[in-house]
């Protein structure tokens, strides 16, 4: 596989993970008036999404691809 294509695929995956993390953090605000269990669930989902985003960012950093997020 061409390294450039591999980088492009990983960058696209990172961008999707980044958008997902932002969306999940937005859900915390929406869950704020639904009670503590909803806030807990939204917070856990947001943390997992952020961890996934950071994992892809680390992989890209190891490949020498600079990212800003």
Biopython code that builds the backbone (N, CA, C, O; Angstrom):
import numpy as np
from Bio.PDB.StructureBuilder import StructureBuilder

atoms = [
    (1, "UNK", "N", (0.854, -1.176, 0.000)),
    (1, "UNK", "CA", (0.000, 0.000, 0.000)),
    (1, "UNK", "C", (0.895, 1.233, 0.000)),
    (1, "UNK", "O", (1.908, 1.276, 0.698)),
    (2, "UNK", "N", (0.525, 2.198, -0.762)),
    (2, "UNK", "CA", (1.254, 3.450, -0.831)),
    (2, "UNK", "C", (1.156, 4.172, 0.517)),
    (2, "UNK", "O", (0.052, 4.343, 1.034)),
    (3, "UNK", "N", (2.292, 4.603, 1.102)),
    (3, "UNK", "CA", (2.242, 5.262, 2.420)),
    (3, "UNK", "C", (1.332, 6.491, 2.437)),
    (3, "UNK", "O", (0.684, 6.767, 3.447)),
    (4, "UNK", "N", (1.280, 7.225, 1.336)),
    (4, "UNK", "CA", (0.439, 8.415, 1.290)),
    (4, "UNK", "C", (-1.035, 8.031, 1.417)),
    (4, "UNK", "O", (-1.805, 8.705, 2.101)),
    (5, "UNK", "N", (-1.413, 6.958, 0.761)),
    (5, "UNK", "CA", (-2.798, 6.495, 0.852)),
    (5, "UNK", "C", (-3.094, 6.024, 2.272)),
    (5, "UNK", "O", (-4.174, 6.288, 2.800)),
    (6, "UNK", "N", (-2.152, 5.334, 2.888)),
    (6, "UNK", "CA", (-2.340, 4.888, 4.268)),
    (6, "UNK", "C", (-2.494, 6.081, 5.199)),
    (6, "UNK", "O", (-3.336, 6.064, 6.097)),
    (7, "UNK", "N", (-1.684, 7.121, 4.992)),
    (7, "UNK", "CA", (-1.804, 8.329, 5.812)),
    (7, "UNK", "C", (-3.166, 8.971, 5.606)),
    (7, "UNK", "O", (-3.805, 9.399, 6.567)),
    (8, "UNK", "N", (-3.613, 9.039, 4.360)),
    (8, "UNK", "CA", (-4.899, 9.670, 4.062)),
    (8, "UNK", "C", (-6.038, 8.921, 4.747)),
    (8, "UNK", "O", (-6.955, 9.538, 5.289)),
    (9, "UNK", "N", (-5.979, 7.601, 4.722)),
    (9, "UNK", "CA", (-7.014, 6.810, 5.386)),
    (9, "UNK", "C", (-7.003, 7.012, 6.884)),
    (9, "UNK", "O", (-8.059, 7.117, 7.508)),
    (10, "UNK", "N", (-5.814, 7.067, 7.468)),
    (10, "UNK", "CA", (-5.697, 7.279, 8.906)),
    (10, "UNK", "C", (-6.140, 8.693, 9.287)),
    (10, "UNK", "O", (-6.757, 8.893, 10.334)),
    (11, "UNK", "N", (-5.824, 9.668, 8.438)),
    (11, "UNK", "CA", (-6.265, 11.048, 8.691)),
    (11, "UNK", "C", (-7.789, 11.128, 8.635)),
    (11, "UNK", "O", (-8.404, 11.791, 9.469)),
    (12, "UNK", "N", (-8.400, 10.457, 7.659)),
    (12, "UNK", "CA", (-9.864, 10.455, 7.559)),
    (12, "UNK", "C", (-10.490, 9.804, 8.789)),
    (12, "UNK", "O", (-11.497, 10.284, 9.309)),
    (13, "UNK", "N", (-9.888, 8.712, 9.248)),
    (13, "UNK", "CA", (-10.389, 8.046, 10.455)),
    (13, "UNK", "C", (-10.252, 8.958, 11.661)),
    (13, "UNK", "O", (-11.153, 9.026, 12.497)),
    (14, "UNK", "N", (-9.125, 9.661, 11.757)),
    (14, "UNK", "CA", (-8.925, 10.604, 12.853)),
    (14, "UNK", "C", (-9.983, 11.702, 12.818)),
    (14, "UNK", "O", (-10.551, 12.050, 13.853)),
    (15, "UNK", "N", (-10.250, 12.249, 11.634)),
    (15, "UNK", "CA", (-11.236, 13.328, 11.532)),
    (15, "UNK", "C", (-12.624, 12.855, 11.954)),
    (15, "UNK", "O", (-13.365, 13.603, 12.593)),
    (16, "UNK", "N", (-12.984, 11.615, 11.602)),
    (16, "UNK", "CA", (-14.274, 11.073, 12.047)),
    (16, "UNK", "C", (-14.289, 10.902, 13.554)),
    (16, "UNK", "O", (-15.284, 11.219, 14.206)),
    (17, "UNK", "N", (-13.188, 10.401, 14.117)),
    (17, "UNK", "CA", (-13.108, 10.236, 15.572)),
    (17, "UNK", "C", (-13.150, 11.582, 16.277)),
    (17, "UNK", "O", (-13.743, 11.709, 17.349)),
    (18, "UNK", "N", (-12.520, 12.591, 15.673)),
    (18, "UNK", "CA", (-12.529, 13.943, 16.244)),
    (18, "UNK", "C", (-13.953, 14.510, 16.255)),
    (18, "UNK", "O", (-14.386, 15.098, 17.247)),
    (19, "UNK", "N", (-14.672, 14.329, 15.150)),
    (19, "UNK", "CA", (-16.049, 14.812, 15.077)),
    (19, "UNK", "C", (-16.948, 14.061, 16.060)),
    (19, "UNK", "O", (-17.833, 14.651, 16.680)),
    (20, "UNK", "N", (-16.714, 12.761, 16.195)),
    (20, "UNK", "CA", (-17.493, 11.959, 17.135)),
    (20, "UNK", "C", (-17.256, 12.421, 18.566)),
    (20, "UNK", "O", (-18.196, 12.519, 19.354)),
    (21, "UNK", "N", (-15.989, 12.708, 18.904)),
    (21, "UNK", "CA", (-15.666, 13.179, 20.255)),
    (21, "UNK", "C", (-16.350, 14.515, 20.540)),
    (21, "UNK", "O", (-16.900, 14.717, 21.622)),
    (22, "UNK", "N", (-16.315, 15.417, 19.574)),
    (22, "UNK", "CA", (-16.968, 16.715, 19.757)),
    (22, "UNK", "C", (-18.477, 16.538, 19.952)),
    (22, "UNK", "O", (-19.084, 17.204, 20.790)),
    (23, "UNK", "N", (-19.068, 15.642, 19.176)),
    (23, "UNK", "CA", (-20.503, 15.377, 19.299)),
    (23, "UNK", "C", (-20.837, 14.804, 20.673)),
    (23, "UNK", "O", (-21.818, 15.211, 21.295)),
    (24, "UNK", "N", (-20.023, 13.863, 21.146)),
    (24, "UNK", "CA", (-20.278, 13.235, 22.448)),
    (24, "UNK", "C", (-20.142, 14.240, 23.584)),
    (24, "UNK", "O", (-20.898, 14.179, 24.554)),
    (25, "UNK", "N", (-19.181, 15.170, 23.477)),
    (25, "UNK", "CA", (-19.069, 16.194, 24.504)),
    (25, "UNK", "C", (-20.289, 17.119, 24.477)),
    (25, "UNK", "O", (-20.707, 17.623, 25.520)),
    (26, "UNK", "N", (-20.855, 17.342, 23.305)),
    (26, "UNK", "CA", (-22.080, 18.126, 23.204)),
    (26, "UNK", "C", (-23.260, 17.424, 23.858)),
    (26, "UNK", "O", (-24.157, 18.075, 24.394)),
    (27, "UNK", "N", (-23.260, 16.113, 23.814)),
    (27, "UNK", "CA", (-24.345, 15.347, 24.432)),
    (27, "UNK", "C", (-24.360, 15.498, 25.947)),
    (27, "UNK", "O", (-25.408, 15.361, 26.578)),
    (28, "UNK", "N", (-23.204, 15.779, 26.526)),
    (28, "UNK", "CA", (-23.155, 15.990, 27.981)),
    (28, "UNK", "C", (-24.030, 17.184, 28.348)),
    (28, "UNK", "O", (-24.772, 17.131, 29.328)),
    (29, "UNK", "N", (-23.948, 18.249, 27.573)),
    (29, "UNK", "CA", (-24.767, 19.432, 27.829)),
    (29, "UNK", "C", (-26.255, 19.102, 27.673)),
    (29, "UNK", "O", (-27.088, 19.566, 28.452)),
    (30, "UNK", "N", (-26.574, 18.301, 26.661)),
    (30, "UNK", "CA", (-27.978, 17.935, 26.443)),
    (30, "UNK", "C", (-28.499, 17.039, 27.559)),
    (30, "UNK", "O", (-29.684, 17.086, 27.889)),
    (31, "UNK", "N", (-27.628, 16.227, 28.139)),
    (31, "UNK", "CA", (-28.047, 15.303, 29.191)),
    (31, "UNK", "C", (-28.096, 15.969, 30.559)),
    (31, "UNK", "O", (-28.559, 15.361, 31.524)),
    (32, "UNK", "N", (-27.632, 17.195, 30.654)),
    (32, "UNK", "CA", (-27.532, 17.865, 31.950)),
    (32, "UNK", "C", (-28.879, 17.960, 32.668)),
    (32, "UNK", "O", (-28.927, 17.852, 33.894)),
    (33, "UNK", "N", (-29.952, 18.154, 31.942)),
    (33, "UNK", "CA", (-31.257, 18.298, 32.590)),
    (33, "UNK", "C", (-32.028, 16.975, 32.667)),
    (33, "UNK", "O", (-33.183, 16.950, 33.091)),
    (34, "UNK", "N", (-31.380, 15.870, 32.254)),
    (34, "UNK", "CA", (-32.051, 14.568, 32.300)),
    (34, "UNK", "C", (-31.701, 13.761, 33.542)),
    (34, "UNK", "O", (-32.291, 12.710, 33.791)),
    (35, "UNK", "N", (-30.751, 14.245, 34.311)),
    (35, "UNK", "CA", (-30.434, 13.556, 35.550)),
    (35, "UNK", "C", (-29.019, 13.018, 35.591)),
    (35, "UNK", "O", (-28.317, 13.003, 34.580)),
    (36, "UNK", "N", (-28.605, 12.575, 36.777)),
    (36, "UNK", "CA", (-27.216, 12.161, 36.966)),
    (36, "UNK", "C", (-26.815, 10.912, 36.177)),
    (36, "UNK", "O", (-25.667, 10.804, 35.744)),
    (37, "UNK", "N", (-27.739, 9.969, 35.984)),
    (37, "UNK", "CA", (-27.392, 8.758, 35.227)),
    (37, "UNK", "C", (-27.142, 9.087, 33.759)),
    (37, "UNK", "O", (-26.237, 8.525, 33.143)),
    (38, "UNK", "N", (-27.929, 9.983, 33.203)),
    (38, "UNK", "CA", (-27.737, 10.388, 31.810)),
    (38, "UNK", "C", (-26.416, 11.148, 31.654)),
    (38, "UNK", "O", (-25.698, 10.969, 30.671)),
    (39, "UNK", "N", (-26.111, 11.987, 32.624)),
    (39, "UNK", "CA", (-24.839, 12.721, 32.592)),
    (39, "UNK", "C", (-23.675, 11.743, 32.674)),
    (39, "UNK", "O", (-22.691, 11.883, 31.947)),
    (40, "UNK", "N", (-23.782, 10.758, 33.553)),
    (40, "UNK", "CA", (-22.734, 9.747, 33.714)),
    (40, "UNK", "C", (-22.504, 8.986, 32.405)),
    (40, "UNK", "O", (-21.363, 8.800, 31.983)),
    (41, "UNK", "N", (-23.580, 8.553, 31.773)),
    (41, "UNK", "CA", (-23.472, 7.800, 30.521)),
    (41, "UNK", "C", (-22.856, 8.661, 29.416)),
    (41, "UNK", "O", (-22.002, 8.190, 28.664)),
    (42, "UNK", "N", (-23.285, 9.916, 29.319)),
    (42, "UNK", "CA", (-22.749, 10.813, 28.298)),
    (42, "UNK", "C", (-21.274, 11.110, 28.554)),
    (42, "UNK", "O", (-20.485, 11.196, 27.613)),
    (43, "UNK", "N", (-20.905, 11.266, 29.811)),
    (43, "UNK", "CA", (-19.509, 11.529, 30.161)),
    (43, "UNK", "C", (-18.625, 10.344, 29.815)),
    (43, "UNK", "O", (-17.522, 10.521, 29.298)),
    (44, "UNK", "N", (-19.101, 9.137, 30.097)),
    (44, "UNK", "CA", (-18.326, 7.937, 29.771)),
    (44, "UNK", "C", (-18.170, 7.780, 28.260)),
    (44, "UNK", "O", (-17.094, 7.421, 27.783)),
    (45, "UNK", "N", (-19.231, 8.044, 27.510)),
    (45, "UNK", "CA", (-19.163, 7.950, 26.053)),
    (45, "UNK", "C", (-18.195, 8.990, 25.492)),
    (45, "UNK", "O", (-17.433, 8.699, 24.570)),
    (46, "UNK", "N", (-18.224, 10.189, 26.043)),
    (46, "UNK", "CA", (-17.320, 11.244, 25.584)),
    (46, "UNK", "C", (-15.869, 10.899, 25.899)),
    (46, "UNK", "O", (-14.978, 11.172, 25.095)),
    (47, "UNK", "N", (-15.629, 10.306, 27.054)),
    (47, "UNK", "CA", (-14.262, 9.925, 27.422)),
    (47, "UNK", "C", (-13.722, 8.847, 26.484)),
    (47, "UNK", "O", (-12.563, 8.899, 26.074)),
    (48, "UNK", "N", (-14.561, 7.877, 26.148)),
    (48, "UNK", "CA", (-14.137, 6.824, 25.216)),
    (48, "UNK", "C", (-13.846, 7.409, 23.835)),
    (48, "UNK", "O", (-12.869, 7.028, 23.191)),
    (49, "UNK", "N", (-14.694, 8.335, 23.382)),
    (49, "UNK", "CA", (-14.482, 8.954, 22.077)),
    (49, "UNK", "C", (-13.195, 9.780, 22.061)),
    (49, "UNK", "O", (-12.465, 9.771, 21.070)),
    (50, "UNK", "N", (-12.919, 10.485, 23.141)),
    (50, "UNK", "CA", (-11.696, 11.277, 23.228)),
    (50, "UNK", "C", (-10.463, 10.376, 23.250)),
    (50, "UNK", "O", (-9.439, 10.700, 22.649)),
    (51, "UNK", "N", (-10.569, 9.255, 23.939)),
    (51, "UNK", "CA", (-9.454, 8.304, 23.988)),
    (51, "UNK", "C", (-9.186, 7.732, 22.590)),
    (51, "UNK", "O", (-8.034, 7.576, 22.185)),
    (52, "UNK", "N", (-10.256, 7.423, 21.867)),
    (52, "UNK", "CA", (-10.130, 6.911, 20.503)),
    (52, "UNK", "C", (-9.472, 7.964, 19.605)),
    (52, "UNK", "O", (-8.577, 7.648, 18.821)),
    (53, "UNK", "N", (-9.924, 9.212, 19.726)),
    (53, "UNK", "CA", (-9.346, 10.310, 18.943)),
    (53, "UNK", "C", (-7.861, 10.471, 19.245)),
    (53, "UNK", "O", (-7.046, 10.622, 18.335)),
    (54, "UNK", "N", (-7.519, 10.437, 20.522)),
    (54, "UNK", "CA", (-6.121, 10.598, 20.923)),
    (54, "UNK", "C", (-5.256, 9.441, 20.435)),
    (54, "UNK", "O", (-4.083, 9.634, 20.116)),
    (55, "UNK", "N", (-5.822, 8.258, 20.376)),
    (55, "UNK", "CA", (-5.091, 7.096, 19.872)),
    (55, "UNK", "C", (-4.742, 7.282, 18.395)),
    (55, "UNK", "O", (-3.614, 7.009, 17.983)),
    (56, "UNK", "N", (-5.700, 7.742, 17.607)),
    (56, "UNK", "CA", (-5.431, 7.992, 16.191)),
    (56, "UNK", "C", (-4.446, 9.142, 16.016)),
    (56, "UNK", "O", (-3.607, 9.113, 15.116)),
    (57, "UNK", "N", (-4.544, 10.146, 16.867)),
    (57, "UNK", "CA", (-3.609, 11.270, 16.796)),
    (57, "UNK", "C", (-2.190, 10.804, 17.095)),
    (57, "UNK", "O", (-1.241, 11.265, 16.461)),
    (58, "UNK", "N", (-2.037, 9.900, 18.051)),
    (58, "UNK", "CA", (-0.711, 9.370, 18.379)),
    (58, "UNK", "C", (-0.153, 8.577, 17.215)),
    (58, "UNK", "O", (1.025, 8.710, 16.885)),
    (59, "UNK", "N", (-0.984, 7.748, 16.581)),
    (59, "UNK", "CA", (-0.531, 6.970, 15.432)),
    (59, "UNK", "C", (-0.063, 7.893, 14.316)),
    (59, "UNK", "O", (0.973, 7.647, 13.698)),
    (60, "UNK", "N", (-0.819, 8.949, 14.059)),
    (60, "UNK", "CA", (-0.418, 9.900, 13.022)),
    (60, "UNK", "C", (0.844, 10.643, 13.423)),
    (60, "UNK", "O", (1.700, 10.904, 12.577)),
    (61, "UNK", "N", (0.975, 10.986, 14.690)),
    (61, "UNK", "CA", (2.184, 11.646, 15.168)),
    (61, "UNK", "C", (3.407, 10.765, 15.007)),
    (61, "UNK", "O", (4.488, 11.243, 14.663)),
    (62, "UNK", "N", (3.231, 9.464, 15.261)),
    (62, "UNK", "CA", (4.336, 8.522, 15.075)),
    (62, "UNK", "C", (4.759, 8.433, 13.618)),
    (62, "UNK", "O", (5.920, 8.153, 13.319)),
    (63, "UNK", "N", (3.814, 8.671, 12.710)),
    (63, "UNK", "CA", (4.130, 8.657, 11.282)),
    (63, "UNK", "C", (4.677, 9.991, 10.798)),
    (63, "UNK", "O", (5.076, 10.120, 9.641)),
    (64, "UNK", "N", (4.696, 10.977, 11.675)),
    (64, "UNK", "CA", (5.226, 12.286, 11.317)),
    (64, "UNK", "C", (4.218, 13.229, 10.696)),
    (64, "UNK", "O", (4.597, 14.213, 10.061)),
    (65, "UNK", "N", (2.935, 12.941, 10.872)),
    (65, "UNK", "CA", (1.879, 13.792, 10.337)),
    (65, "UNK", "C", (1.465, 14.781, 11.422)),
    (65, "UNK", "O", (0.938, 14.365, 12.455)),
    (66, "UNK", "N", (1.689, 16.081, 11.215)),
    (66, "UNK", "CA", (1.314, 17.066, 12.234)),
    (66, "UNK", "C", (-0.204, 17.269, 12.276)),
    (66, "UNK", "O", (-0.865, 17.315, 11.239)),
    (67, "UNK", "N", (-0.742, 17.388, 13.499)),
    (67, "UNK", "CA", (-2.179, 17.602, 13.683)),
    (67, "UNK", "C", (-2.416, 18.749, 14.629)),
    (67, "UNK", "O", (-1.620, 19.013, 15.530)),
    (68, "UNK", "N", (-3.517, 19.425, 14.413)),
    (68, "UNK", "CA", (-3.958, 20.469, 15.334)),
    (68, "UNK", "C", (-5.383, 20.121, 15.742)),
    (68, "UNK", "O", (-6.277, 20.029, 14.901)),
    (69, "UNK", "N", (-5.583, 19.929, 17.037)),
    (69, "UNK", "CA", (-6.943, 19.683, 17.546)),
    (69, "UNK", "C", (-7.077, 20.205, 18.920)),
    (69, "UNK", "O", (-8.146, 20.094, 19.521)),
]
sb = StructureBuilder()
sb.init_structure("model")
sb.init_model(0)
sb.init_chain("A")
sb.init_seg("    ")
for serial, (resi, resn, name, xyz) in enumerate(atoms, 1):
    if name == "N":
        sb.init_residue(resn, " ", resi, " ")
    sb.init_atom(name, np.array(xyz, "f"), 0.0, 1.0, " ", f" {name:<3s}", serial, name[0])
structure = sb.get_structure()
